[in-house]
Amino acid sequence: MRYRIKSSESFDKEVKRLAKRYRSLIDDVRGLCVELLANPTLGTDLGGGLRKVRMRIASKGRGKSGGARVITYTVVMAMDETTINLLYIYDKADRDSVSATEIEELLRKNGLR
């Protein structure tokens, strides 16, 4: 099966904001993309194709538990093609979680529902 990774506008905006605080964030996101391509079921299943993935931020000097969270949305395009959408990223130090209502709004805003 072939996997593609696409980032949403919301994700890109938050990465840009967080990258100002954490210099390693861009490389950390690249590393996460490599991990997702190798294991698309990485993270906690939230149902409906949504997953929450823990991501380490190297410049923060802490592990995955104190790093960032990435919300992904997986869409099967065809029998042999799947797209993993990077929907949203947040720093665990800034907020504990993202509500189901917020996730639904992000999906609508990015044209995924």
C-alpha positions in Angstrom: 0.0 0.0 0.0 1.2 3.5 -0.8 0.9 6.3 1.8 1.0 10.0 1.3 1.3 12.7 4.0 -0.4 16.0 3.6 -0.4 18.9 6.1 -3.5 21.0 6.7 -3.5 24.8 6.8 -4.2 24.6 10.6 -1.2 22.3 11.1 1.1 24.5 9.1 0.1 27.6 11.0 0.7 26.0 14.4 4.0 24.5 13.2 5.2 28.0 12.2 4.1 29.4 15.6 5.7 26.6 17.6 8.9 26.6 15.5 9.7 30.1 16.8 9.9 28.7 20.3 11.5 25.3 19.4 14.2 25.3 16.8 14.2 21.6 16.3 10.5 21.4 15.6 10.8 21.2 11.8 13.2 18.3 12.0 11.0 16.7 14.6 8.0 16.9 12.3 10.0 15.4 9.5 11.0 12.5 11.7 7.4 12.0 12.6 6.5 11.8 8.9 9.1 9.1 8.4 7.6 7.2 11.4 4.1 7.6 10.1 5.1 6.3 6.6 6.6 3.2 8.3 3.7 2.7 10.7 0.5 4.6 9.8 -1.3 3.3 12.9 1.1 5.1 15.2 -0.6 6.7 18.2 -3.9 6.5 20.0 -7.0 5.7 17.9 -9.7 8.4 18.4 -12.1 6.7 16.0 -13.3 7.7 12.6 -9.8 7.7 11.0 -8.5 10.1 13.7 -5.4 9.4 15.7 -3.4 11.3 18.4 0.3 10.8 18.1 2.9 11.8 20.7 5.9 13.6 19.3 9.2 14.4 21.0 10.5 18.0 20.6 14.3 17.6 20.8 15.0 21.3 21.7 12.6 21.0 24.6 14.9 18.5 26.2 12.1 16.2 27.3 10.6 13.0 26.0 7.4 12.3 24.2 5.3 12.7 27.3 6.2 16.4 27.6 6.5 17.1 23.9 3.8 17.8 21.3 0.6 16.0 20.2 -0.3 15.7 16.5 -3.8 14.9 15.4 -3.9 12.9 12.2 -6.8 12.0 9.9 -6.4 9.0 7.6 -8.3 8.7 4.4 -8.3 5.6 2.1 -8.3 7.0 -1.4 -8.2 3.7 -3.3 -7.4 0.1 -2.5 -3.7 0.8 -2.7 -3.5 4.5 -1.8 -4.0 6.1 1.6 -3.5 9.8 2.7 -2.5 10.7 6.2 -3.6 14.3 6.9 -1.6 16.1 9.6 -4.6 18.0 11.0 -3.3 19.8 14.1 -0.3 20.0 16.4 -0.1 21.4 19.9 2.4 21.7 22.7 1.5 19.6 25.7 2.8 22.5 27.9 0.2 24.8 26.3 -2.9 22.6 26.5 -3.8 19.2 27.7 -6.0 18.0 24.8 -8.2 19.1 21.9 -12.0 18.5 22.3 -14.0 16.5 19.8 -15.9 19.7 18.8 -12.6 21.4 18.0 -11.5 18.4 15.9 -14.8 18.3 14.0 -14.4 22.1 13.3 -10.8 21.5 12.0 -12.0 18.7 9.7 -14.7 21.0 8.3 -12.4 24.0 8.0 -9.9 21.9 6.0 -12.5 20.3 3.7 -12.1 16.8 5.1 -15.7 16.4 6.1 
